[in-house]
Amino acid sequence: MMWRLKTKLLFWLLPCVLAANAQTAPYRLKREITGVQATWHSMVLPNPIYQKLKPGFEDLRIFGIKGKDTVEIPYLLKQRDNQINTKEIAFKQLNQSSANNTYYYTFRPAVSGVINQINLDFKQENFDWKVTLEGSNDNQNWFTIVKDYRILSIKNQFTDYHFTRINFPDAKYAYFRIAIKNSAQMELLTTKILKTDTIKGIFQDIKYQSYNIKNDAEHKETVIDINLTDPVPVSQLSLNAQSDFDFYRPFKIDYATDSFKTDKGIKYNYMDLYTGTVSSIEKPVFSFPNTITSKLRITIQNNDNKPLRLSGLALKGCVYELIARFDDPKLRYALYYGNNKAVVPSYEIEKFENKIPANLSSLTIGEEQQNPAYTAKVTKPLFENKAWLWVLMAVIIVLLGWFSFKMLRN
């Protein structure tokens, strides 16, 4: 009697288990999610997960399971980078004058407000000048905002570099005046007055295993190879470069896309990530699109100059965050991935993002596990099945018999 009861119970439970596993079966890996107590939560993807995901994160899913019920949880994938909003301020140039080898330019913003950046464009292509920026509310009493601010422009067969952007703390005056020390005649072509607001993103420090510096005298360049611990998102590089004199060197950043074996060892294919100039004028901090990689290469063009002294570098990466809606906190939730055939999911919540609460509590993503429900569909060769072999042999015997009979008759 007990045996029949267990058999019936198994009979009814088996379809439930199969139904629960059907949605999660295509995903090879999973990570448990804990801490669900409300409808909306956020979670930061752990670094080791990136090397297992498809490049566009198409195979990332959240499922909730309770008994026979399996629910797919809608989510938004957010890249928490800096958000920079720049507003150009209309203004009127009141006058231009010079005295004692100093040129003065006075501006009046059309609307009273805060500004923090002025971009200048001169007719001259090669210069190195010092700028003083002042503010006034009555065009008579002036207050210093920045003093001896260096602007620079160099253009020749090797370099096309200019730094003519004046950055300063938020300032609100009715008038602004720029004073530039220079003995020769200068011509200011255009001026832009801006207000720039930056909403700070969420970044994490990226650990690297090692970096190797090679000064290539033949090609007149310095090459730095950086090996990361794992493939992770990278979006910012800081270089600690020094020289006994001012410098401005064109450089580029490449990232490894894949590798291949050769007789001389493993080689890498690289793609361009960033091109710019490292100089003694600007802070050596460079931002670029968030890119998942495990190897970077920095190439600094020295031309005929002495290589720079590089005493260190730092990397940062913008984190990827999931914002998900959990309709039933009682379900058991997990993050699933590892499905090469998956396509990008489409959820309605992306149309109503403005209704998501601003402050969300974070969830904990556990360690990686093999998904026990995973079933890989393997198509076996047709003739691996012995039944097909017997059928084929029977067909061949019949055909041989028929041809033999025809030959005997003839």
Secondary structure as the mmCIF struct_conf table of DSSP 4:
data_model
#
loop_
_struct_conf.conf_type_id
_struct_conf.id
_struct_conf.beg_label_comp_id
_struct_conf.beg_label_asym_id
_struct_conf.beg_label_seq_id
_struct_conf.end_label_comp_id
_struct_conf.end_label_asym_id
_struct_conf.end_label_seq_id
HELX_RH_AL_P HELX_RH_AL_P1 MET A 2 THR A 24
TURN_TY1_P TURN_TY1_P1 ALA A 25 PRO A 26
STRN STRN1 LEU A 29 THR A 34
BEND BEND1 ALA A 38 THR A 39
STRN STRN2 TRP A 40 VAL A 44
HELX_LH_PP_P HELX_LH_PP_P1 LEU A 45 PRO A 46
HELX_RH_3T_P HELX_RH_3T_P1 ASN A 47 LYS A 52
BEND BEND2 LEU A 53 LEU A 53
TURN_TY1_P TURN_TY1_P2 PRO A 55 GLY A 56
TURN_TY1_P TURN_TY1_P3 GLU A 58 ASP A 59
STRN STRN3 ARG A 61 LYS A 66
TURN_TY1_P TURN_TY1_P4 GLY A 67 LYS A 68
STRN STRN4 ASP A 69 GLU A 72
HELX_LH_PP_P HELX_LH_PP_P2 ILE A 73 PRO A 74
STRN STRN5 TYR A 75 GLN A 79
STRN STRN6 GLN A 83 ILE A 89
HELX_LH_PP_P HELX_LH_PP_P3 ALA A 90 ALA A 90
STRN STRN7 PHE A 91 ALA A 99
TURN_TY1_P TURN_TY1_P5 ASN A 100 ASN A 101
STRN STRN8 THR A 102 PRO A 109
BEND BEND3 ALA A 110 VAL A 111
STRN STRN9 ILE A 115 PHE A 122
BEND BEND4 LYS A 123 LYS A 123
BEND BEND5 GLU A 125 ASN A 126
STRN STRN10 PHE A 127 SER A 136
BEND BEND6 ASN A 137 ASN A 141
STRN STRN11 PHE A 143 LYS A 155
BEND BEND7 ASN A 156 PHE A 158
STRN STRN12 ASP A 160 PHE A 163
STRN STRN13 ARG A 165 ALA A 171
BEND BEND8 ALA A 174 ALA A 174
STRN STRN14 TYR A 175 LYS A 181
BEND BEND9 SER A 183 ALA A 184
STRN STRN15 LEU A 188 ILE A 199
STRN STRN16 PHE A 203 ILE A 206
HELX_LH_PP_P HELX_LH_PP_P4 LYS A 207 LYS A 207
STRN STRN17 TYR A 208 ASP A 216
TURN_TY1_P TURN_TY1_P6 ALA A 217 LYS A 220
STRN STRN18 GLU A 221 GLN A 242
BEND BEND10 ASP A 244 PHE A 245
STRN STRN19 TYR A 248 THR A 262
TURN_TY1_P TURN_TY1_P7 ASP A 263 LYS A 264
STRN STRN20 GLY A 265 SER A 279
BEND BEND11 SER A 280 GLU A 282
BEND BEND12 PRO A 284 PRO A 284
STRN STRN21 VAL A 285 GLN A 301
TURN_TY1_P TURN_TY1_P8 ASN A 303 ASP A 304
BEND BEND13 ASN A 305 ASN A 305
HELX_LH_PP_P HELX_LH_PP_P5 LYS A 306 LEU A 308
STRN STRN22 ARG A 309 CYS A 318
HELX_LH_PP_P HELX_LH_PP_P6 VAL A 319 VAL A 319
STRN STRN23 TYR A 320 ARG A 325
BEND BEND14 ASP A 327 ASP A 327
TURN_TY1_P TURN_TY1_P9 PRO A 329 LYS A 330
BEND BEND15 LEU A 331 LEU A 331
STRN STRN24 ARG A 332 TYR A 337
TURN_TY1_P TURN_TY1_P10 ASN A 340 LYS A 341
HELX_RH_3T_P HELX_RH_3T_P2 GLU A 348 LYS A 355
BEND BEND16 ILE A 356 ILE A 356
BEND BEND17 ALA A 358 ASN A 359
HELX_LH_PP_P HELX_LH_PP_P7 SER A 361 SER A 361
STRN STRN25 SER A 362 SER A 362
HELX_LH_PP_P HELX_LH_PP_P8 LEU A 363 LEU A 363
STRN STRN26 THR A 364 GLN A 370
TURN_TY1_P TURN_TY1_P11 PRO A 372 ALA A 373
HELX_RH_3T_P HELX_RH_3T_P3 LEU A 382 GLU A 384
BEND BEND18 ASN A 385 ASN A 385
HELX_RH_AL_P HELX_RH_AL_P2 LYS A 386 ARG A 409
#
